[in-house]
Amino acid sequence: MTLDIADIKAKILKFLNYRSVKHGLPFVLFIVGGSFGLREFTNVRYEYRATKQVQDNLESSGIPMKEKHETTLEATYETIKELDTDNWENKRIARPWEPETLKT
């Protein structure tokens, strides 16, 4: 029994035309590949969880860090409440794509 290239090609094309192969195989690959992709994305959360080291490095460099209870919504509201928000002026900043705003 000899198999020539045309016979092998015909069998492969027949196999690829099955509905379960045409629709089911990409679905299974998507689900399995998605689980590996999600594992990598969720792994980032655990890799960079230790942010306390960053805070210690900043404090040793001379950059003071605020305590968590100092930066509450209520404290920020109190500081904004003291500002004069009725009288303000809109100031346009220089934009690199507009040469007329880059005047110094």
Residue, then its C-alpha position, 0 to 999 in steps of 0.5 A: m500500500t503506497l500513499d502518494i502526496a495527493d492522497i495524503k493531501a486529500k485526507i488532510l483536507k477532509f479532516l480539516n473540513y470536519r465541523s468539530v475541527k473547523h469550529g471546536l479546535p480554535f475554541v479549545l485553543f482559545i480557552v487553553g491559551g487564554s488561561f495561560g495568558l490570564r495566568e501571566f497577567t494575574n502573576v503581575r499582581y503578586e510580583y509587584r505587591a511589595t510596594k513598601q520597599v519603594q516607600d522606604n527607598l523614597e523616604s531614605s532619599g528624602i522624599p516624604m510620604k503622606e500617611k494613608h489617613e492624611t489623604t482622605l476624600e474628606a481632607t481633600y474636600e476641606t482644602i478645596k472648600e477653602l479655595d476660591t473656585d468662583n473666580w478663576e482664569n483658564k491658562r493655555i499651556a504651550r503645545p508642541w504641535e502649535p508653534e505659535t504657543l511655543k513663544t518664550 
